[in-house]
Structure formats: C-alpha cells, structure tokens
Amino acid sequence: MMMSTHLSPNRQKQLLNRYGLWAVITGASSGIGREIAIQLAEARLNLVLVARSHDRLEQMKVDLITRYGIEIRVICADLGQKTAIEIVEEQTNDLNVGLLVASAGFGTSGLFLDASLADELDMIDLHCRALLMMSLHFGRRFAQQQRGGIVLMSSIVGFQGTPYAAHYAATKAYVQTLAEALAVELAPLGVDVLAAAPGPTASLFASRAGMTMGKTLKPADVAQSILAALGRKSTVLPGFLSKLIVYSLVILPRWGRVQVMGMVMKGMTKH
C-alpha cells in the first residue's frame, strides 16, 4: 500500500489548476521522484512516469489508477542514452503537459582519482545533457502555452565544492545555477522554475553512491516541501536537516565550506 505525506486540499487544487492536466516525472520509480508522483496523483494530475525499471513503473501505474482514477503513461527509458529524450518528447507531444519534474539521477563518492570515468561521464549525460534537453523542450512548450512548471533536482552539495563527491557536486552546481537563471528568464512567460536542493535522503541513492548515511530526510517529506514551494520560490531546501546544514555554513568563507563538506562527505563514504 502506498503511503505519503499529504498536501492540503487547497494546495492540491492549486497544483491541478496551475499545472494540469499532465505532469512528466523522470526518476519516477523510486525515492523523491516516486513520492512526487504519488502526491501529484492525489492532486488528480495525470502522469507520465519515466524511469529504467519497467516492472516498478507498471506496478505504480496499476496502483495509482486504482486509487485515484487518473490517466498514466509509462515510458521505460534510460535518460543517459542520447535517444531517450527524443522518445520522451515523441510520446508526450499529444498530451497537455504543464509540469516537468526532472528527478532522475545517481551519485558517486570517494576519491576523485579512483573514480570510474565511464560512471562519471554517464552522470554528465544524465544530470546535465538530458536535463538541458528536457528543460529546453518543455520550457519552450510551456512558454508557448504561457503556463507551466519545471522542477530541477539540485542538492545541498551543489552550493560549493564537495571533496569525496567532487564530480557529483559539480553536476549539481550546474543544475542549481541553471534553475536559478531559468526562474528569472521564464517567469514573465508564465513558467515557474524551482531548484530543489535536499540534504541526505533515505532512498536507493546512497547504496549506488557507495555511502552510509546517518540522519536522513524522508522522500515523502521532501516531495511535499518541493510541491509546496513550486511557484512560490526559486530554490527550496526541503526539510529541517537541509536548512540546518546550508545555513550553518553561511557564515564561513567558501573555502571553509568546502573543507567542512569534505569532512562530512568523507565520514559518509564507504571507500
């Protein structure tokens, strides 16, 4: 049974009126993306679920249609592959899409010199190239229809260099700065852009990144914070833990923030 933190009925109505009828969600099969999908389904938006795991997506489709009576389209695709974005575009051209949530991503950790070049290039393809292509495609669609929303998944590590997750943090800095600029450019065109920068979150991310985490945020709480902030802010730090980490570093010079984040990350790295 799917459980989630609930948005208020009034906020659900606002999301439907502002961003309905369809939302495209990447990374929808697990973690934050999955929880955003559930909460948008509760708000009665129809969903396009994009991820690599066909079985998980199909199970979500059955569960959400049964529970909420919405329409769902499943796209099984690896967005790190150059042809995948074209597939998403082609399979959503006939839909009245008003919201893009780009939450697909993965992490790596450890010493930069020990990194797998193939993995790090895959990360660029997913976090940067695919994100750019989708933001441009849907941004143009939303601007033409003079309404829409884009959520890009940043991270608290993207506000400074982060030793032991150097390249991952660099890709998230790309996401953060892109979202900040697009929020200004697209606002006069009726398009809301939000950078979501969560801290450590309980999901499959940590195991793939080779990290052990202590205190973590719940994906459902992160999703609720993101959807509550959409259209109201340009950046959101979901949850108390994210705010605590970022605001406690504000008083430090940038080099000091890099040192502190390096110590934090080194403590979470399994390598």
NORCORCOR-V478813 format. One record per residue. N is the residue number from 1. RES is the residue in one letter. PSI is psi in whole degrees, -180 to 180 (999 if undefined). D_FIRST is the distance of its C-alpha to the first C-alpha in Angstrom with 2 decimals. Layout:
# NORCORCOR-V478813
N_RES_PSI_D_FIRST + N_RES_PSI_D_FIRST
This chain:
# NORCORCOR-V478813
1_M_134_0.00 + 2_M_129_3.82 + 3_M_145_6.44 + 4_S_161_10.05 + 5_T_136_13.58 + 6_H_141_14.92 + 7_L_156_18.22 + 8_S_153_20.65 + 9_P_-36_21.16 + 10_N_-41_24.57 + 11_R_-38_23.46 + 12_Q_-43_20.96 + 13_K_-40_23.97 + 14_Q_-44_26.18 + 15_L_-43_24.04 + 16_L_-45_23.91 + 17_N_-35_27.64 + 18_R_-38_28.64 + 19_Y_-4_26.62 + 20_G_164_25.33 + 21_L_-21_25.16 + 22_W_144_23.68 + 23_A_137_22.45 + 24_V_125_22.85 + 25_I_119_20.66 + 26_T_156_21.80 + 27_G_35_19.99 + 28_A_-7_16.77 + 29_S_-12_14.92 + 30_S_168_14.52 + 31_G_-141_15.57 + 32_I_-41_17.03 + 33_G_-43_17.19 + 34_R_-44_13.50 + 35_E_-36_12.98 + 36_I_-42_15.99 + 37_A_-45_14.68 + 38_I_-45_11.59 + 39_Q_-32_14.12 + 40_L_-35_16.67 + 41_A_-39_14.50 + 42_E_-31_14.12 + 43_A_0_17.90 + 44_R_27_18.20 + 45_L_141_19.81 + 46_N_150_19.77 + 47_L_142_18.88 + 48_V_112_20.66 + 49_L_123_18.52 + 50_V_126_20.93 + 51_A_177_20.52 + 52_R_-25_21.97 + 53_S_101_18.97 + 54_H_-44_18.97 + 55_D_-44_16.25 + 56_R_-42_13.67 + 57_L_-42_14.90 + 58_E_-37_14.83 + 59_Q_-41_11.20 + 60_M_-42_10.49 + 61_K_-49_13.11 + 62_V_-48_11.76 + 63_D_-46_8.31 + 64_L_-37_10.38 + 65_I_-43_13.23 + 66_T_-42_11.51 + 67_R_-41_10.12 + 68_Y_-9_13.28 + 69_G_27_15.96 + 70_I_174_17.27 + 71_E_143_19.19 + 72_I_135_18.18 + 73_R_132_20.62 + 74_V_132_19.88 + 75_I_110_22.70 + 76_C_109_22.70 + 77_A_147_25.46 + 78_D_105_26.83 + 79_L_-10_28.25 + 80_G_-16_30.71 + 81_Q_137_32.54 + 82_K_-25_35.13 + 83_T_-12_34.38 + 84_A_-38_30.65 + 85_I_-39_31.29 + 86_E_-37_33.52 + 87_I_-45_30.81 + 88_V_-44_28.43 + 89_E_-47_31.36 + 90_E_-39_32.33 + 91_Q_1_28.91 + 92_T_0_28.47 + 93_N_-27_32.08 + 94_D_3_31.48 + 95_L_151_28.70 + 96_N_77_29.27 + 97_V_132_27.67 + 98_G_-2_27.97 + 99_L_133_25.88 + 100_L_125_25.73 + 101_V_107_23.45 + 102_A_88_24.92 + 103_S_3_22.64 + 104_A_135_23.34 + 105_G_168_25.25 + 106_F_167_25.98 + 107_G_164_28.36 + 108_T_160_31.16 + 109_S_167_33.04 + 110_G_-174_36.27 + 111_L_135_39.91 + 112_F_-40_40.61 + 113_L_-15_43.34 + 114_D_1_40.97 + 115_A_153_38.56 + 116_S_120_37.95 + 117_L_-40_39.61 + 118_A_-43_37.39 + 119_D_-42_34.20 + 120_E_-36_35.79 + 121_L_-36_36.99 + 122_D_-37_33.54 + 123_M_-41_32.32 + 124_I_-44_35.06 + 125_D_-42_34.11 + 126_L_-50_30.47 + 127_H_-29_30.93 + 128_C_-62_34.26 + 129_R_-51_35.37 + 130_A_-40_32.11 + 131_L_-42_31.41 + 132_L_-48_34.96 + 133_M_-43_34.79 + 134_M_-39_31.60 + 135_S_-40_32.82 + 136_L_-46_36.14 + 137_H_-55_34.86 + 138_F_-31_32.36 + 139_G_-42_34.63 + 140_R_-41_37.39 + 141_R_-46_35.25 + 142_F_-39_34.10 + 143_A_-39_37.68 + 144_Q_-38_39.03 + 145_Q_-2_36.74 + 146_Q_34_37.40 + 147_R_151_33.82 + 148_G_175_30.80 + 149_G_147_28.98 + 150_I_126_28.64 + 151_V_122_26.52 + 152_L_135_27.89 + 153_M_101_26.34 + 154_S_-153_29.12 + 155_S_156_29.08 + 156_I_-20_31.11 + 157_V_-10_33.01 + 158_G_-1_34.34 + 159_F_-7_36.69 + 160_Q_166_39.10 + 161_G_143_39.83 + 162_T_98_37.60 + 163_P_147_39.26 + 164_Y_3_37.20 + 165_A_42_34.91 + 166_A_-49_37.88 + 167_H_-38_36.91 + 168_Y_-47_33.23 + 169_A_-38_34.50 + 170_A_-40_37.11 + 171_T_-34_34.65 + 172_K_-29_32.66 + 173_A_-38_36.00 + 174_Y_-48_36.46 + 175_V_-46_33.17 + 176_Q_-49_34.02 + 177_T_-35_37.55 + 178_L_-47_36.67 + 179_A_-42_34.15 + 180_E_-43_36.68 + 181_A_-43_39.36 + 182_L_-32_37.32 + 183_A_-37_36.21 + 184_V_-46_39.93 + 185_E_-39_40.97 + 186_L_-15_38.31 + 187_A_-45_38.16 + 188_P_-15_41.30 + 189_L_6_39.75 + 190_G_15_36.78 + 191_V_125_34.27 + 192_D_134_32.24 + 193_V_132_31.71 + 194_L_129_29.71 + 195_A_121_29.84 + 196_A_120_26.82 + 197_A_78_28.01 + 198_P_161_25.44 + 199_G_-159_26.43 + 200_P_127_24.76 + 201_T_139_21.00 + 202_A_106_18.51 + 203_S_-175_17.62 + 204_L_-10_19.01 + 205_F_-46_22.13 + 206_A_-41_23.87 + 207_S_-40_23.92 + 208_R_-34_25.34 + 209_A_-9_27.78 + 210_G_43_29.00 + 211_M_151_28.32 + 212_T_133_27.32 + 213_M_142_26.03 + 214_G_-102_26.37 + 215_K_132_25.02 + 216_T_159_22.41 + 217_L_152_20.60 + 218_K_133_16.85 + 219_P_-36_15.89 + 220_A_-39_14.15 + 221_D_-38_17.46 + 222_V_-45_19.51 + 223_A_-43_17.92 + 224_Q_-43_18.59 + 225_S_-40_22.12 + 226_I_-49_22.80 + 227_L_-27_21.90 + 228_A_-30_23.82 + 229_A_-21_26.81 + 230_L_127_26.99 + 231_G_-4_30.26 + 232_R_-24_31.47 + 233_K_168_32.22 + 234_S_-22_33.19 + 235_T_138_31.61 + 236_V_138_28.79 + 237_L_92_28.26 + 238_P_130_24.64 + 239_G_155_24.33 + 240_F_-39_27.12 + 241_L_-43_27.43 + 242_S_-46_28.28 + 243_K_-41_30.82 + 244_L_-47_32.32 + 245_I_-48_33.00 + 246_V_-48_34.43 + 247_Y_-29_36.47 + 248_S_-20_37.90 + 249_L_-11_39.32 + 250_V_-36_40.91 + 251_I_-13_44.11 + 252_L_150_44.74 + 253_P_163_46.68 + 254_R_-41_44.77 + 255_W_-33_46.19 + 256_G_-38_45.00 + 257_R_-38_41.43 + 258_V_-44_41.56 + 259_Q_-46_42.80 + 260_V_-46_40.16 + 261_M_-33_37.26 + 262_G_-41_38.84 + 263_M_-41_38.88 + 264_V_-47_35.23 + 265_M_-38_34.20 + 266_K_-36_36.54 + 267_G_-22_34.87 + 268_M_-9_31.43 + 269_T_131_32.84 + 270_K_-21_32.60 + 271_H_999_35.72
